[in-house]
Amino acid sequence: MQSSQQRSLILIAVLLAGWGILTATNPAEAAEPRWPASDSLYAVDGWAMGPASVENPYFATHIVTRRYVRNGVTAFVRVKTDPEAKNIYRTGAEVEFQGAGYTIEPVTADLAQPSPGQGALVATRKNERLLVLYAFGERRGLLGNGGQAWSLVVLDKLLGHPNDYYYLSVVVRLDGLESAQAAEAVALADTIFPRVAGWYAN
């Protein structure tokens, strides 16, 4: 049988965890979203890069998009950022595509093998087929949007530490040369994602 001291410690732990979850899901206080804006950070050899387009569809969430072209392949790189974790972590990469009428498929190993910390999916709608490479991160790095990431959100809230939460993606349209296009997209993600993660870490 548990002693009253053990029961008290368990109760305190449960209350702290509940408070942490509650504060993690409440709106952020007066925090400003940040993202790397320097063209040099996004420049990649062999790719022609267009100017950044910045959207602010929600209160604090900002989406920065850049268009890349290389050897007939067009890719879109996006950085979606918000100082409030729930606005980034609560939806998976597939949600925006499903909402636009795409069917989501897993990526086969022969098409693309994302690097650690990255995910991939294929979105199909009528005759359009897209490869999406993505990653979720914060100042500690590309940690995904699963249990570990949410645990650190709660820890930051308990300690009063602000953070930057972000979602990165590279989207490429696939056609007859899928393997070549996928390889180009993976190489682009492997270059851009660590740079953005490094910017947030510093």
N, C-alpha and C positions, 0 to 999 in steps of 0.2 A: 504494500500500500504506500502511496506517495505521501511524503511528509507535507505539512502545511507550507513549509519554506519552498519546497519544489513546486507545489501548486501555485504559489505566489509568483515565482520566477517565470513559470509558463504563462500565467495570466499577463504579467508585465510584457513578455515577449510578444504575445498575441496582440495586446493593445498597441504596442509600438509599431508592429507590422501593419495593423489596421490604420493607424494614423499616417504612416508613411504612404500607404496606398491611396488614402484619401487626399493627402496633399499632392501626390504625384498626378492625380487626375483633376485637380483644380486648375483654373486658368493661371497662367504665369503672371507675375507681377512686373510691370514696367521693364521688361527685358526687350532688347532690340535684336532682331535676326541679323546674322553676319554671314558673309560668304566671300570666297576669294574672287576678286574682280580683275586682277592683273591678266592681260592677254598672254603674257609670257608663261604663266603657269599652265595655260591650256594649249599652248602651241605644241604641235606634234609633227616631227619631220615626215614629209610626204603627204600631209593632209593640208588642204586649203580650208581655213577656218573663217566662218562668218562672225559678225558682231554679236554680242550678247543681247538677248531679249529678256527683260525682267518683268515678271507678272506678280501681282499681289492679290490672288483670288480670295484669300481669307484674311482675317485681321492681322496676324503676325507672320503667316506662312508666305515665303517668297519662293518663286520658281525661276531659275536662271537657265536659259536654253541657248545652246550654240550649235550651229550647223557645220558639219565637216564633209568634205568631198575628197575622194581619192580613188583613182583608177575606175571611175564610173560608179563607185559605191558612195552612197549618201548616208551619213549617220547623224543622229541627234544626241547630244550630250546634255543631260539635265542635272542641276543641283537644286533640290527642294530642301529648304531649311526653315527651322522654327526653334525658338528657345524653349518651347513646351514639347516634351517628349511625345505625349499622346497624339499630337497633330502629325507626327511623322511615323511613329511605331504602330499605331493601331490598325492600319490597313496594309495588307500585303501588296507586293508589286503588281499582282494580277487584277486588283480591284478596279483601277481606272480603265483597264482594257475591257473587262467584263461589262462595266457600265456603259461602254461605247459599242457594245454588241459583238465583241471578239470572243472566240472560243479559245480557251487556254490549254496548251499541251505542254508536257514536260520536254525538256531538251534531251535529245539522245547524245550519247558520248561521241558518236562519229560527227555530229554537227558542231558541238562546242563543249569544252571542258573548262568551266570558270575557275579562276584562281581561288585560293582560300579566302573566306570572307565575302565572296560574291555568290550570287544566285543567277539563274537563267530560266527563261521560259520562252515559248513560242506562242504568239497571239495570231489567230487566223480569223478573217472576216471576208466572206465571199472570195474574191481572187487575190486578196491582200494577205501576205504572210510576213510577220515581223519577228525578228529575234530581239529579245530584251535581256540585257545583262544589267544586273543591279546590285546595290549594296546599301546597307543601313549603317550609320555610324554616329559617333559623338566624339568628344575630345580625346577619349582614350583609344580610338581607332574604329575599325570596321567590325562591330560586334554583333551585327544582325539586329532583329527586333523580337527575339525570343526571351526566354526566362532570364538569362544572364543580363541582357540589356535592361530589362525592366527592374531587376534587382538593384542594378547600379543607379537607375533613376530614383528608386526609393531611398537608397543610401545618400545620393546627392541632396534630396529633399530634406532628409533628417539632419544632414550636416550644414544645410544652407548654402550648398555650392551651386552656382549657376553653371549651365552647360549649353552647348550648341548641339542640336540633333539634326541629322540630315539624311537624305535619301539620294543616291546617285544612280543614274541610269544611262546606258548607251542603247539606242534603238536603231536597228538596221532593217531595211526591207529586203526580204529574201526573194530570189527568183531562180532562174536556171542554174546559176553558179553558187548554190547555197554554201558549200563548204568553203569556198574562197571568201565569200562575203562574211561568213561567220568568223573566219580566221582574222579578217581585218577588224571586225568589231571587238573580238577578244583582245587583240593587241592594243586597240585604242583604250579599252577599259583598263587593261593592265598598266597603261601609262598614266591615264588621267586619275583613276580612283586613288592610288597611293599618294599622288601629289595633293589632291584635295584633302585627304585624311591627314597628311603631314601639315598642311596649312592650319587645319582646325586644332591639331595637337599642339601647335606652337602659339 
